[in-house]
Amino acid sequence: MLFSIVIIPVLAAVFSVLLPARLRGTANLAAHGVLLVLAGLLAYRISGGSGIVAFGGVLRADALSAFFIFLISLVNLAALVYSRPYLQEDIDGGVLSVRQARGYDILFNVFAATMLLVPLLDNLGHMWVAVELTTLASAFLVGFYNTKASVEAAWKYVIICSVGITLALLGTVLVYYAVAAQTDTKTLDWSVIMGRAAGLNPRIMSVAFLFILVGYGTKAGLAPMHTWLPDAHSQALTPVSALLSGVLLKTSLYAIIRFAMITNKTMGPEFTSRLFIFFGLFSVAVAGIFLLAQKDFKRLLAYSSIEHVGIIVFALGVGTPLAVFGSMFHALNHAVTKSLVFFAAGNAVKKYKTHHLHMIHGLVQALPFTAAAALVGLLSLVGMPPFGIFMSKLMILSACFQKGLYGPAALLLLFLAVVFGALIYHVSASIFGHKPKGVEFGAEALGMKVVFVCLALLLLLLGVMMPTPLQTLLISASRLITGGGV
Amino acid sequence: MTLFLLTGIMILTYAMLVCHRIPALIQNFRLQSLFLFLVTLDFAVRQKEAGVFVVAGLLLLVKVILVPSFLNHLVKKIKVDERLGLFLNPLLSLIAALFLTWGAAVFCAWLVSDSPVVVFAAFVVSITVVMVGFFIMVFRMKAITQIVGLLVMENGIFLLASSIAGGMPFFVEIAIAFDVFICAIITGIFMYRINKVFTHIEVHRLTDLKG
């Protein structure tokens, strides 16, 4: 089962090379549909029970990996369905050639395969390679249009993330050294290290974790290492922006969480907790400041991703079972919401032929369906009830108060208020108002409408009630992270 | 033997900072990789492990032969000005590198206080190489220097892995070598594209995206 999750997108990539356009679309859709079902089954099978291994122990999944696999497959499928009509418009408009569309399909599947690989690898060295491969696979998708801006964005993306990742490798080597020095076993297998974590040298582990946090944190979009993120997110193809923001950042977070689990076992949770709270708050603050002054629609959403990653990391820092549960739940909510808003923003940017927020007005008159999706997504993004993000933010904040962290909670609320104001101010002006003269009324393709409706319903569902299987999965995942009962 | 090789790597690392031209920098990187290969080979001979020999061979193939040749080929193909464009002149760069080494020594003395001299030296040299790699990325102007800087950083980490922890597990080493190779190719392709759309490869002039 684990093996098939990795091999399906690889096969889809091969089919994308071989098949003609129409069959290719169907094959990809089928592949990613099956993938989502498999991910759901995996999550269902593992949640509540223990982990499973495959392929001689190289692949390993527990509740935490199953949750991330599910997240990735979900956003992947949504992005795939959305990208059909999106690319078709580009082909019809002469922006892309048919050959480039094939290239997109191949890269999309390779990117998906590398992302799905990250949570499945037990060996921390292999995991590092997989994370670096996600950067390399997506770099071409960021620079896809081959314009000045997109090439610049892709360059910054590859270089900054590779430097970050290199620091993470340094951290990985230090962990390896700590394990080899203390226990005379040469291994990077997470499950083995976890069993011996208690006896490792705390000094080396603390330095190693710092490198890991800064290294993978660069890729996760934590401030102040976030500088590549707005460029890459704004220049990538819209479905890819959604993938970058919704799940790529989270695969790096996953790597950080795995190392934090080891570090916590060696030296207690206070060390990682303080770092998480600091970086989390700092990211939300930086995002808030840049959001206030933002003029570009897609960059606005990119900064909002930094904010949400900050919230997730902050919650991990609070560290109580409720906070960690909220953190994982927030990751899911953010992935769904951000995909929805990015898709809507992509449509708007295409319709108005500009990224500039001051020139996008009256979306509700030009593209009513997209405008509705953008509105739902926006309200959810800023944390209005009855959507999922409201619930997860509520959990995180109440966990914070329960633990007596009044100062950090107050700061978080303050920064969130800034973000709230900035997002509502900027985006509502674009959704409402009068559309400019040159912009005609238009309709979205059926595929896009389906994606919008499904994602919006999912958001609503997550806000009103939590399905029991999801709850079980999230509880067992957060139990793994906190290392104890809920 | 190890100390001798470490000294060699240290000298080559400093030499990178006084390079003025792109081919010289690439040649320096090639030599540094060669010394890294010798460290690994020395280790393989002492350990008598087949896996380490394979890793050493791979290192020779990827970092000494393929990647530098690819970079040289690319530089010739895009026909840019061969000067590196220094933000900081060689003398100041060297002084900065000395301070970095001193910092690395203090840091490593704190980190691994009770270890043998060879391990301590390896730690200091590796951390210095990583920091100098980063230094090259920041204080040189061209896109190619960022690629070389990144590779130098990776060399430093590889040195750390093979000299203090006795090399990483076999399949991890293979995967990392493969990854470094892909990374060099892809960044190379993007440098080619930058030259095509901007008609230069000076990274500090890529300032379209802001805020």
Boltz contact constraints between the chains, C-beta under 6 A:
constraints:
  - contact:
      token1: [A, 125]
      token2: [B, 168]
      max_distance: 6.0
  - contact:
      token1: [A, 125]
      token2: [B, 172]
      max_distance: 6.0
  - contact:
      token1: [A, 129]
      token2: [B, 175]
      max_distance: 6.0
  - contact:
      token1: [A, 129]
      token2: [B, 179]
      max_distance: 6.0
  - contact:
      token1: [A, 132]
      token2: [B, 179]
      max_distance: 6.0
  - contact:
      token1: [A, 136]
      token2: [B, 182]
      max_distance: 6.0
  - contact:
      token1: [A, 136]
      token2: [B, 186]
      max_distance: 6.0
  - contact:
      token1: [A, 148]
      token2: [B, 197]
      max_distance: 6.0
  - contact:
      token1: [A, 148]
      token2: [B, 208]
      max_distance: 6.0
  - contact:
      token1: [A, 149]
      token2: [B, 208]
      max_distance: 6.0
  - contact:
      token1: [A, 151]
      token2: [B, 193]
      max_distance: 6.0
  - contact:
      token1: [A, 151]
      token2: [B, 194]
      max_distance: 6.0
  - contact:
      token1: [A, 151]
      token2: [B, 197]
      max_distance: 6.0
  - contact:
      token1: [A, 152]
      token2: [B, 206]
      max_distance: 6.0
  - contact:
      token1: [A, 152]
      token2: [B, 208]
      max_distance: 6.0
  - contact:
      token1: [A, 152]
      token2: [B, 209]
      max_distance: 6.0
  - contact:
      token1: [A, 154]
      token2: [B, 190]
      max_distance: 6.0
  - contact:
      token1: [A, 155]
      token2: [B, 190]
      max_distance: 6.0
  - contact:
      token1: [A, 158]
      token2: [B, 187]
      max_distance: 6.0
  - contact:
      token1: [A, 159]
      token2: [B, 146]
      max_distance: 6.0
  - contact:
      token1: [A, 162]
      token2: [B, 150]
      max_distance: 6.0
  - contact:
      token1: [A, 166]
      token2: [B, 153]
      max_distance: 6.0
  - contact:
      token1: [A, 166]
      token2: [B, 154]
      max_distance: 6.0
  - contact:
      token1: [A, 169]
      token2: [B, 157]
      max_distance: 6.0
  - contact:
      token1: [A, 170]
      token2: [B, 157]
      max_distance: 6.0
  - contact:
      token1: [A, 173]
      token2: [B, 157]
      max_distance: 6.0
  - contact:
      token1: [A, 173]
      token2: [B, 160]
      max_distance: 6.0
  - contact:
      token1: [A, 173]
      token2: [B, 161]
      max_distance: 6.0
  - contact:
      token1: [A, 176]
      token2: [B, 165]
      max_distance: 6.0
  - contact:
      token1: [A, 177]
      token2: [B, 164]
      max_distance: 6.0
  - contact:
      token1: [A, 177]
      token2: [B, 165]
      max_distance: 6.0
  - contact:
      token1: [A, 180]
      token2: [B, 165]
      max_distance: 6.0
  - contact:
      token1: [A, 188]
      token2: [B, 169]
      max_distance: 6.0
  - contact:
      token1: [A, 231]
      token2: [B, 209]
      max_distance: 6.0
